[in-house]
Amino acid sequence: MKTLTIAVIAGDGVGTEVIPPGKRVLEAVGKKHNVTFAFQDFDWGAGHFARWGRMMPAGAIDLLQPCDAIYLGAVGHPQIPDHITLNGLLLPIRRAFDQYANVRPAYLYPGVESPLAGRRGGEIDLVIVRENTEGEYAQIGGFLYQHQREEVAIQTAVFTRRGIERVVRFAFDLAVKRNKKKRVTSITKSNAQGYSMVLWDRTFQEVASHYPDVETESLLVDAAAMNFIRRPQSFDVVVASNLFGDILSDLAAGIIGSMGLAASANLDPEHRFPSMFEPVHGSAPDIAGKGVVNPLAAILTGAMMLEHLEMQQAAQEVEAAVAAVLASGTMRTPDLGGNNSTEEVAAAVLEKLG
Ligand SMILES: NC(=O)c1ccc[n+]([C@@H]2O[C@H](COP(=O)([O-])OP(=O)(O)OC[C@H]3O[C@@H](n4cnc5c(N)ncnc54)[C@H](O)[C@@H]3O)[C@@H](O)[C@H]2O)c1
């Protein structure tokens, strides 16, 4: 029996409702594959902030470092400014562990209705690879004359050749590994952002030249947003900066039917540090505490964790169980038009897992 140590940060709001079913699914599939998960729960997030004035303790990174992976629900609370919750927990972890590839698949499952008319199951099948450690989220800048009439805010985006190159290379490798359309689309705004995004475009072309079998496309982010709606079936792997990847992944979640189906992984592809697995969605205060949040995004996120931990077969079994529940059309939370609870949907996945 192998043991994997997983740091768990359920976080806030619905994060605390989707992580327990996610853990149960991991335990169930682990048992079938002779793997035990030793979960180490950390109660960091808004509650920690209310008590201690910070989202996680000073030594948090040291506590996470020895773990095999990190499983996170969501952070965010209506009474705490979002820049504090994000910069106090998620972004420092992504940076400390150099989790430079944020991988966000968007798949239209058979049995789920897309808000786009006439789309069939399986027709939308793309993965967004978002640069995750620099770009527009580098958090460099400051205020001048703060809270005065002359107030000035400066926020600098940071793009490095190294940072762009490694995430673009990851995207090409993923297109090869997926072996589907073998197509990588790069998203920028290099018509308006004439330095950073021009460097991105140039680096993309250089990396692309090493992958002659992979088709490429470069789109401005505004055109990309339109084409996600108009021709979503044309995308395979989409690589974008931190901000653009973030925005487009909510759009991608929308066109596959629900935010409650969008999984995501913050990867250190070189396995030097623990990678972090979290659903795309936030703490969803509008539905928190009602027992109706869709747990499938968190469960599919668990499958991404299994894959990263080299448990490919187990990952496929979890995905197949989720697909079977969705295909049955009878068991779904309100975001997908049903009236089942979080617990009922999770139980259905566990039953399909066997
Ligand atoms: N990774 C993260 O921790 C993360 C990501 C995004 C937002 N946030 C934070 O979460 C808070 C709420 O942000 P928001 O409302 O913009 O985004 P959100 O993702 O929490 O919610 C957006 C909408 O989608 C719905 N939704 C989200 N996940 C769902 C699920 N699993 N099942 C059913 N419906 C679901 C919500 O009910 C809401 O109507 C904010 O504090 C924000 O900063 C955190």
The ligand as a Gaussian input file, in Angstrom:
#p B3LYP/6-31G(d) Opt

LIG

0 1
 N       -9.751000      30.075000      -6.794000
 C      -10.467000      30.770000      -5.944000
 O      -10.401000      30.544000      -4.758000
 C      -11.408000      31.809000      -6.458000
 C      -11.751000      31.881000      -7.806000
 C      -12.691000      32.832000      -8.205000
 C      -13.275000      33.677000      -7.276000
 N      -12.887000      33.568000      -5.977000
 C      -13.547000      34.364000      -4.929000
 O      -14.839000      33.784000      -4.695000
 C      -15.757000      34.803000      -4.323000
 C      -16.977000      34.762000      -5.226000
 O      -16.557000      35.100000      -6.540000
 P      -17.515000      35.059000      -7.793000
 O      -18.939000      35.115000      -7.337000
 O      -17.001000      36.066000      -8.738000
 O      -17.220000      33.646000      -8.491000
 P      -17.763000      32.185000      -8.132000
 O      -17.058000      31.232000      -9.017000
 O      -17.644000      31.936000      -6.688000
 O      -19.316000      32.205000      -8.528000
 C      -19.790000      32.664000      -9.787000
 C      -21.209000      32.098000     -10.030000
 O      -21.103000      30.711000     -10.352000
 C      -21.835000      29.931000      -9.429000
 N      -21.030000      28.750000      -9.105000
 C      -19.696000      28.725000      -8.900000
 N      -19.297000      27.487000      -8.622000
 C      -20.382000      26.702000      -8.631000
 C      -20.598000      25.320000      -8.413000
 N      -19.587000      24.474000      -8.117000
 N      -21.867000      24.860000      -8.496000
 C      -22.875000      25.675000      -8.796000
 N      -22.736000      26.985000      -9.040000
 C      -21.494000      27.512000      -8.946000
 C      -22.034000      30.821000      -8.199000
 O      -23.195000      30.439000      -7.489000
 C      -22.105000      32.198000      -8.828000
 O      -23.427000      32.466000      -9.241000
 C      -14.984000      36.115000      -4.385000
 O      -14.562000      36.426000      -3.083000
 C      -13.804000      35.797000      -5.271000
 O      -12.669000      36.584000      -4.996000
 C      -11.992000      32.657000      -5.544000

